[in-house]
Amino acid sequence: MEYKQKILAVYQQIDNAMVNNDTQSLEHILDDNYVLVHMTGYHQPKREWLEQIENEQMKYFKTMPQRTTITIDSNTATLICDTKIDASIYGFRTTWSMKMEMHFEKLGENWCPVNAIATSK
């Protein structure tokens, strides 16, 4: 499988795990030091994000990727996805239009997400 296909498959696994409240899969997929930078600018460590998914402070109903580009530079890659996410964040439900920029590092044959930056569109 081509590297870009592998990276896209990982991104799709993350989206599916978010919607299915599958924090065990997210724990396995994401780097231990993974950080999610929210639209507010808050840098959220992986463990805190997973806990908020588990207790449904962050509840994801549907992801709707619109356009995705992937660039690879040796053992690092960047995926940029214009997406819409139907989610309830701290009790406020809406469909968020955002740009997700996810950074990956190649570990052996696997591409591991190390951080992501969400910005509003």
N, C-alpha and C positions, 0 to 999 in steps of 0.2 A: 504494500500500500504506500502510495506517495506521501511525503511528509505533510503536505497541506491537507490531504484527506484525513490523516491521523489527527492533526490538530483540530480540524473541524469536528471530527467524531468526538473528541474529548469535550469540546465546547457544547455539543449536543447532549452529551451525557450529563454535563453540569446542569443545563437547562431542564432536562428530564428529572434529575434528582431534586432540583429546587421545587418543581411543580408537585412532585410526589412526596415531598417532605422527607426525602431519603438522605438524612445527614450522614449515615454510615458510608454511603457511596461518595459523598462530598469529602468526607474525612480521608478516604482512600485516594481520591483523585487529586486533591489540592495539596500543594507543598505545605509542610508543617509550619512554615513562616509566612504563609499566604496572607495578604492584606487586601481588603476590598475598600477602595476609596469611593465613598458615596457622593451623590450629587451635591450634598451639603458641604463636602470637603472632609468629612469625618473619615479617618483612617481606622477601619475596623479589623481587628485581628480575626483570623479564621475561627478560633474556638468561640469567640463572642458571637460571631455571625451564625455559626451552627446552633448555638444555644437559643438564639432568637428565632431561628427557623423551627427548632423543636418546640418552643413554647408559643409559637405562632404570633410573636410580635411582628415577625416578617412572614407573611403567608403569600405564596406565589400560586396563582391560578392558571396562568397561561403565558407562554412566551411566544412572540411572533417576530422572529428575525426577518428583516426586510432586505438587507444587503450586507454581505460579509466579504472582507478582504483579508488576506493573510500574507505577511511578508516574513521571509526567513533570512537570517544572517548567521551563518555557521550553526552554532548550537543554541541560538536564541530565535524566538519568533514573536511576532505581534499579530494578534487577530483584532480587527476592528469590525464591529457589527452595529449597524443601525437597526434598532429593535424597538418593539413595544412590549411592555410587560404588564399584564393584569395582575395587580398585587395589592395586598393590604399591608401597609407599613405603619406600625404603631396605631392600628385601628382606622386608618384612613385608606379606603380602597378607591383606586382609580386605574386607568391604563396610562402607564408612564411611557413617554416617547424619549428614548435615550440613545446615546452612543456608548457602547461598551468597548473599552480597549483592554484586552487581556494579554499579558506577557507570559511567555513560556520559556522554559529551559529544557534542553534535550538531555535526558538521563538514560544512558544506554540506548535502547530503541524506543523509549517512551518520551512523550512530551508532557512536561509537568507545569501546570499553571502556578506562577509564583505571585502574581498580583493582578488586580483588575481596577480600572478607573471608570466609573460611570459618570457621564455628564449629560445634562439635559439637551434636547434637540430643539 
